[in-house]
Amino acid sequence: MIVRDFNELIKSERDRVVSDAKWSSVRMLLAEDQMGFSFHLTDLGATLVDRL
């Protein structure tokens, strides 16, 4: 089992944090973790409108 602290990732592992003007994403699990999947926490912001 892998246990990661969200706040520690933001502070110390900048390569796992990606952001733009309208969104930000923290990569909690990557292929190098060898879990067979990736897991990201993504904040799209309150003003984002998606039109279909």
C-alpha positions in Angstrom: 0.0 0.0 0.0 1.2 3.5 -0.8 0.2 6.3 1.5 1.0 9.9 0.4 0.3 13.2 2.0 -1.3 15.7 -0.4 0.3 18.7 1.3 3.7 17.1 1.3 3.5 16.4 -2.4 2.7 20.0 -3.2 5.7 21.2 -1.1 8.4 18.7 -2.0 7.6 17.0 -5.3 7.0 19.7 -7.8 7.2 17.3 -10.7 3.9 15.8 -9.6 2.1 19.2 -9.6 0.8 20.6 -12.8 -1.3 23.8 -13.2 -2.6 26.3 -15.6 -4.6 29.5 -15.2 -7.9 27.6 -14.9 -6.9 24.3 -13.3 -4.4 22.5 -11.2 -3.7 18.8 -10.8 -1.6 16.7 -8.3 -0.4 13.3 -9.6 -0.8 11.0 -6.6 0.1 7.8 -8.4 2.1 7.4 -11.5 3.3 4.5 -13.7 6.6 4.4 -11.8 4.6 3.4 -8.7 3.8 0.1 -10.4 0.2 0.0 -9.3 -1.2 -0.6 -12.8 -3.0 2.8 -12.9 -2.5 6.5 -12.3 -4.5 8.7 -9.8 -4.7 12.4 -10.0 -6.6 15.0 -7.9 -7.7 17.8 -10.3 -9.3 21.1 -9.4 -11.0 22.7 -12.4 -11.9 25.9 -10.7 -15.4 27.3 -9.9 -15.6 29.5 -13.1 -14.9 26.7 -15.6 -17.8 26.2 -18.0 -17.8 23.1 -20.3 -20.1 23.3 -23.3 -21.0 20.1 -25.1 
